[in-house]
Amino acid sequence: MAGRTPAAADRQDHSLKLALTAARVAEYHGKLTQAEERLKQFRASNPDARPGAGADVDARIAQL
């Protein structure tokens, strides 16, 4: 830290923390986007696996 003022070191530290946080946010955003796409594909392939589908099944069984 020779030649740098404490304020300069704090700014550099803060900038590094912001960059790391931004990288993490981007990583998690990518993971979330992939998970949402997999969920969308799963729901398209399995229409009975959506919320409330159990009630629909119960209603269809009651009609029989």
PyMOL commands that set and color helices and strands:
alter all, ss='L'
color gray80, all
select helices_A, chain A and resi 6-45+47-49+53-63
alter helices_A, ss='H'
color red, helices_A
deselect
rebuild
show_as cartoon
